Amino acid sequence: MSQKSQPLHKQVYEYLRNQIIYGKIVNGEKLIESKIAKELNVSRSPVREALRMLCADELLVDKGEGLMVNPMDYQTSIEVYESRIALEPFAARLAAERIDDVTLRQMKECVDSIEKYRGEVIEKNYALIIEANTKFHALISQACRHHFIQKYLDNNQALMALVRNNEFYQTIHEEDFIDEHAAIYEAMAEHDAEGAEQAMRKHVTTDYEAFRRDNQESQRV
């Protein structure tokens, strides 16, 4: 779990949140308080509080049969994408103005990690790509240094991970996906606020349109 200096319920929360985001606890899976407490060797009280926090994040929902990982229906997924379009381009603008060299190096590592898979079948490297992509966007959220935007983005990115886990990241179109991340990084490295905003808007809009197209096509099959 997380660092021991954190309260126990926050350690449980961070552990479960990561398990959900990275698909180790899958969409629609039920979470049972007593079972989690036994697995983590903690009392039920911190687990109960952690589950409450995950419900507040909407990573868990109660469908009347107990708590489960948000199954992310089509309309909910669309709204998550639309929130990205509203928030992430402006966050990228702020981040380009405020980002430090350490964060830039970390972003470059993410871009390099994704670049390694150019020409390969993305399915084989799904978990590694998701990890690098999630970190890339989290670094931009961190670098924008805006408390409320970062709070909303962090929650949106967690729900976005559920969309990808649910659909097996249909919206990655390999060459575009790789090149778009590189373009965002390059604008950040040059502290080009306008360029970073435009590159991010192109990226999230392309992602959104691909998701809609892929789902419309699957419904016609």
C-alpha positions in Angstrom: 0.0 0.0 0.0 1.0 3.7 0.3 3.5 5.3 2.6 3.1 4.3 6.3 3.0 8.0 7.3 -0.4 8.3 5.8 -3.6 7.4 7.8 -4.5 3.8 7.3 -7.8 4.6 5.4 -5.8 6.7 2.9 -3.4 3.8 2.4 -6.3 1.5 1.7 -7.9 4.1 -0.6 -4.7 4.6 -2.7 -4.2 0.9 -3.0 -7.7 0.2 -4.2 -7.7 3.2 -6.5 -4.6 2.0 -8.2 -6.0 -1.5 -8.5 -9.1 -0.1 -10.2 -7.3 2.3 -12.5 -4.9 -0.3 -13.8 -7.6 -2.9 -14.3 -6.6 -5.3 -11.6 -10.1 -4.9 -10.2 -12.3 -4.8 -13.3 -15.3 -2.7 -14.2 -18.5 -4.1 -12.7 -16.6 -6.2 -10.1 -18.2 -6.1 -6.6 -16.1 -5.0 -3.6 -16.8 -6.6 -0.3 -15.6 -4.8 2.8 -14.9 -7.8 4.9 -13.0 -9.6 2.1 -10.8 -6.5 1.5 -10.1 -6.1 5.2 -9.0 -9.7 5.4 -6.8 -9.5 2.3 -5.1 -6.3 3.5 -4.9 -7.5 7.2 -6.6 -4.4 8.5 -9.9 -3.7 10.4 -13.1 -3.0 8.5 -13.2 0.7 9.6 -10.4 2.0 7.3 -11.7 -0.1 4.5 -15.2 1.4 5.0 -13.8 4.9 4.8 -11.7 4.1 1.7 -14.8 2.7 0.0 -16.7 5.9 0.9 -13.9 8.0 -0.7 -14.0 5.8 -3.9 -17.7 6.3 -4.1 -17.2 10.1 -3.9 -14.7 9.8 -6.8 -17.4 7.8 -8.7 -14.9 5.0 -9.2 -17.4 2.9 -7.2 -21.2 2.9 -7.5 -24.0 1.3 -5.6 -26.4 -0.4 -8.0 -28.6 -1.8 -5.2 -26.6 -5.1 -4.9 -23.6 -3.6 -3.1 -20.6 -1.5 -4.2 -19.1 -2.3 -7.6 -16.5 -0.7 -9.8 -18.2 1.9 -12.1 -19.2 -0.1 -15.3 -19.0 3.2 -17.3 -21.9 3.1 -19.6 -21.7 4.9 -23.0 -23.3 8.2 -21.8 -21.1 8.4 -18.7 -18.0 7.7 -20.9 -19.0 10.4 -23.4 -19.3 13.0 -20.5 -15.9 12.0 -19.2 -14.4 12.7 -22.7 -16.3 16.0 -23.0 -14.9 17.0 -19.6 -11.4 16.3 -20.9 -12.0 18.6 -23.9 -13.1 21.4 -21.6 -10.3 21.0 -19.0 -7.1 19.5 -20.4 -6.2 22.1 -23.1 -6.3 24.9 -20.6 -4.3 22.9 -18.1 -1.7 22.2 -20.8 -1.5 26.0 -21.4 -0.9 26.7 -17.8 1.6 23.8 -17.5 3.7 25.0 -20.4 4.1 28.3 -18.6 4.9 26.8 -15.2 6.6 23.4 -15.8 10.0 22.7 -14.3 12.9 20.7 -15.8 12.4 17.7 -13.5 8.8 17.3 -14.7 9.8 17.8 -18.3 12.3 15.0 -18.0 9.6 12.7 -16.6 7.3 13.6 -19.4 10.1 12.8 -21.9 10.5 9.4 -20.3 6.8 8.7 -20.8 7.0 9.7 -24.5 10.0 7.5 -25.0 8.3 4.6 -23.3 5.3 4.9 -25.6 7.5 5.5 -28.7 9.2 2.1 -28.1 6.0 0.4 -29.2 5.7 2.2 -32.5 5.1 -0.5 -35.2 4.2 -3.1 -32.6 0.8 -4.5 -31.8 -0.4 -2.2 -29.0 -2.5 -5.1 -27.4 0.7 -6.9 -26.4 1.9 -3.8 -24.4 -1.4 -2.6 -23.1 -0.6 -2.4 -19.4 2.7 -0.6 -20.1 1.2 1.9 -22.5 -1.7 2.7 -20.1 0.8 3.3 -17.3 3.0 5.6 -19.4 -0.1 7.5 -20.7 -1.7 7.9 -17.3 1.6 9.2 -15.9 2.0 11.6 -18.8 -1.3 13.3 -18.3 -0.9 13.3 -14.5 2.4 15.2 -14.9 0.6 17.9 -16.9 -2.1 18.1 -14.3 0.6 18.5 -11.6 2.5 21.0 -13.6 -0.4 23.3 -14.2 -0.2 24.2 -10.5 -3.9 25.0 -10.2 -5.6 23.4 -7.2 -9.1 23.1 -8.6 -8.2 22.1 -12.1 -5.8 19.5 -10.8 -8.5 18.1 -8.5 -11.0 17.8 -11.3 -8.4 16.4 -13.8 -7.1 13.8 -11.4 -10.7 12.5 -10.9 -11.4 12.7 -14.6 -8.3 10.8 -15.5 -9.2 8.0 -13.1 -12.6 7.7 -14.7 -10.9 7.8 -18.1 -8.9 4.8 -17.1 -12.1 2.9 -16.5 -13.3 3.8 -20.0 -10.2 2.4 -21.5 -10.3 -0.7 -19.3 -13.9 -1.2 -20.3 -13.3 -0.8 -24.1 -9.8 -2.1 -24.3 -8.5 1.3 -25.4 -10.2 1.1 -28.8 -9.5 4.8 -29.2 -5.7 4.4 -29.5 -4.9 4.7 -33.2 -1.2 4.0 -32.9 0.6 6.5 -35.1 -1.7 9.4 -34.1 -1.5 8.5 -30.4 2.3 8.5 -30.3 2.8 11.6 -32.4 0.2 13.6 -30.5 2.0 12.9 -27.2 5.3 13.9 -28.7 3.8 17.2 -30.0 2.4 18.0 -26.6 5.8 17.4 -25.0 7.6 19.5 -27.5 5.4 22.4 -26.9 5.9 22.0 -23.2 9.6 21.8 -23.5 9.6 25.1 -25.5 7.2 26.7 -22.9 4.9 27.4 -25.8 1.5 27.9 -24.0 -0.5 28.4 -27.2 1.1 25.4 -28.9 0.6 23.2 -25.9 -3.1 24.1 -25.6 -3.7 23.4 -29.4 -1.8 20.1 -29.3 -3.7 18.9 -26.3 -7.0 20.0 -27.8 -6.2 18.1 -31.0 -5.3 15.0 -28.9 -8.3 14.8 -26.7 -10.7 15.7 -29.5 -9.2 13.0 -31.7 -9.6 10.5 -28.8 -13.2 11.6 -28.3 -14.2 11.3 -31.9 -12.5 7.9 -32.2 -14.4 6.6 -29.2 -17.8 7.8 -30.6 -17.0 6.3 -34.0 -15.8 3.0 -32.7 -18.9 2.6 -30.5 -21.3 3.6 -33.3 -19.7 1.0 -35.5 -19.9 -1.7 -32.8 -23.6 -1.0 -32.3 -24.2 -1.5 -36.1 -22.5 -4.9 -36.1 
